[in-house]
Amino acid sequence: MKDLERQHILEVLASVGGSRRKAVAILGISERTLRYKLNQYRSEGFFSGSEDE
């Protein structure tokens, strides 16, 4: 289930061109939750994007 969640979040983020604001609106989660999850994915080596937006 965790893998499916990660895949979905990263796909949505890619589909909106990396915009966290748009992604959280689609996902229905807070920006803080998304930031936490992205940091977690980076530490696990699944994602290497930046947090510029």
N, CA and C of each residue as an Amber inpcrd file, in Angstrom:
protein
   159
   0.8260000  -1.1900000   0.0000000   0.0000000   0.0000000   0.0000000
   0.8760000   1.2610000   0.0000000   1.9580000   1.2200000   0.7620000
   2.8670000   2.3650000   0.8330000   3.4780000   2.6530000  -0.5360000
   3.8240000   1.5930000  -1.2710000   4.3920000   1.7650000  -2.6140000
   3.3790000   2.3950000  -3.5640000   2.1380000   1.9750000  -3.4660000
   1.0730000   2.5160000  -4.3060000   0.8560000   4.0040000  -4.0080000
   0.8710000   4.3600000  -2.7330000   0.7120000   5.7600000  -2.3390000
   1.8530000   6.6070000  -2.9050000   3.0710000   6.1200000  -2.7580000
   4.2380000   6.8580000  -3.2530000   4.1410000   7.0380000  -4.7630000
   3.7980000   5.9810000  -5.4640000   3.6810000   6.0470000  -6.9190000
   2.6210000   7.0720000  -7.3230000   1.4850000   7.0600000  -6.6560000
   0.4080000   7.9890000  -6.9690000   0.8330000   9.4360000  -6.7150000
   1.4350000   9.6960000  -5.5880000   1.8780000  11.0540000  -5.2500000
   2.8850000  11.5590000  -6.2760000   3.8510000  10.7310000  -6.6320000
   4.8710000  11.1580000  -7.5800000   4.2950000  11.3450000  -8.9770000
   3.3320000  10.5120000  -9.3620000   2.6840000  10.6770000 -10.6630000
   1.8760000  11.9690000 -10.7190000   1.1360000  12.2640000  -9.6590000
   0.3550000  13.5040000  -9.6200000   1.2960000  14.7040000  -9.6590000
   2.3540000  14.6510000  -8.8880000   3.3280000  15.7460000  -8.8680000
   3.9160000  15.9600000 -10.2630000   4.2450000  14.8910000 -10.9550000
   4.7820000  15.0020000 -12.3140000   3.7370000  15.5660000 -13.2730000
   2.4920000  15.1660000 -13.1010000   1.4310000  15.5990000 -14.0170000
   1.1260000  17.0940000 -13.9080000   1.4650000  17.6920000 -12.7740000
   1.2450000  19.1340000 -12.5940000   2.5510000  19.9130000 -12.7030000
   3.5370000  19.3000000 -13.2940000   4.8100000  19.9760000 -13.5340000
   5.5910000  20.2940000 -12.2800000   5.3750000  19.5220000 -11.2120000
   6.1180000  19.7210000  -9.9720000   5.5090000  20.7320000  -9.0200000
   4.3580000  21.2770000  -9.3570000   3.7170000  22.2750000  -8.4910000
   3.1080000  21.5940000  -7.2600000   3.6980000  21.8600000  -6.1100000
   3.1690000  21.2600000  -4.8780000   1.7660000  21.7610000  -4.5750000
   1.5040000  23.0270000  -4.8500000   0.1680000  23.5880000  -4.5660000
  -0.9100000  22.8790000  -5.3740000  -0.6510000  22.6590000  -6.6490000
  -1.6220000  21.9470000  -7.4820000  -1.7440000  20.4930000  -7.0430000
  -0.6220000  19.8750000  -6.7080000  -0.6300000  18.4750000  -6.3080000
  -1.4490000  18.2610000  -5.0350000  -1.2980000  19.1340000  -4.0460000
  -2.0540000  18.9460000  -2.8010000  -3.5450000  19.1480000  -3.0280000
  -3.8990000  20.0230000  -3.9610000  -5.3150000  20.2170000  -4.2680000
  -5.9150000  18.9510000  -4.8700000  -5.1610000  18.3050000  -5.7390000
  -5.6300000  17.0660000  -6.3650000  -5.6320000  15.9190000  -5.3650000
  -4.5800000  15.8350000  -4.5620000  -4.4230000  14.7110000  -3.6270000
  -5.3020000  14.8510000  -2.3810000  -5.6760000  16.0750000  -2.0450000
  -6.4840000  16.2820000  -0.8540000  -5.6980000  16.1490000   0.4400000
  -4.4130000  16.5290000   0.3870000  -3.5680000  16.5060000   1.5850000
  -2.9770000  17.9040000   1.7750000  -2.4100000  18.1450000   2.9370000
  -1.8140000  19.4540000   3.2050000  -0.4300000  19.5490000   2.5680000
   0.0270000  20.7780000   2.3680000   1.3830000  20.9760000   1.8430000
   2.4170000  20.4090000   2.8190000   2.1340000  20.5190000   4.0880000
   3.0480000  19.9850000   5.0930000   3.1760000  18.4670000   4.9760000
   2.0550000  17.7840000   4.7510000   2.0750000  16.3350000   4.5850000
   2.8480000  15.9590000   3.3280000   2.6080000  16.6890000   2.2440000
   3.3280000  16.4030000   1.0050000   4.8250000  16.6200000   1.1910000
   5.1990000  17.7120000   1.8430000   6.6150000  17.9930000   2.0960000
   7.2480000  16.8680000   2.9210000   6.5510000  16.4070000   3.9390000
   7.0420000  15.3100000   4.7720000   7.2510000  14.0500000   3.9300000
   6.2530000  13.7230000   3.1080000   6.3380000  12.5100000   2.2970000
   7.4710000  12.6070000   1.2740000   7.6370000  13.7660000   0.6430000
   8.7140000  13.9230000  -0.3320000  10.0840000  13.8000000   0.3310000
  10.2210000  14.3760000   1.5220000  11.4830000  14.2270000   2.2600000
  11.7400000  12.7660000   2.5970000  10.6900000  12.0550000   2.9580000
  10.8050000  10.6270000   3.2690000  11.2250000   9.8510000   2.0160000
  10.6160000  10.1650000   0.8770000  10.9580000   9.4750000  -0.3680000
  12.3980000   9.7590000  -0.7650000  12.8380000  10.9930000  -0.5750000
  14.2330000  11.3350000  -0.8810000  15.1830000  10.5180000  -0.0200000
  14.8940000  10.4190000   1.2610000  15.7850000   9.6810000   2.1660000
  15.8060000   8.1960000   1.8440000  14.7230000   7.7020000   1.2430000
  14.6540000   6.2950000   0.8340000  15.2250000   6.0870000  -0.5690000
  15.5880000   7.1890000  -1.2560000  16.1920000   7.1020000  -2.5760000
  15.2120000   6.9840000  -3.7240000  13.9410000   7.2880000  -3.5090000
  12.9390000   7.1510000  -4.5640000  12.7270000   8.4240000  -5.3580000
  13.1500000   9.5470000  -4.8370000  12.8220000  10.8300000  -5.4400000
  13.9670000  11.7780000  -5.1990000  14.3680000  12.5130000  -6.2320000
  15.4960000  13.4240000  -6.0590000  15.1610000  14.8520000  -6.4480000
  13.8570000  15.1850000  -6.4850000  13.4300000  16.5400000  -6.8450000
  13.7780000  17.5440000  -5.7800000  13.6350000  18.8150000  -6.1380000
  13.9120000  19.8800000  -5.1670000  12.6330000  20.4320000  -4.6100000
  12.7360000  21.2190000  -3.5690000  11.5740000  21.8290000  -2.9320000
  11.5180000  23.3120000  -3.2340000  11.7550000  23.6870000  -4.4870000
  11.8170000  25.0880000  -4.8530000  10.4520000  25.7600000  -4.8210000
   9.3950000  25.0280000  -5.0560000   8.0760000  25.6350000  -5.1500000
   7.2840000  25.4890000  -3.8860000
